[in-house]
Amino acid sequence: MNHQLANLEVKTFKIILNFFKNEKYSFTIMR
């Protein structure tokens, strides 16, 4: 497996995870 590719996937996954967390908090605040 390409190490750089794996690193990129982990970074992308963390960004998506943070995005969902922020969306959840924003949704809770709006309600």
Order of alpha helices (4+ residues) and beta strands (2+ residues): alpha
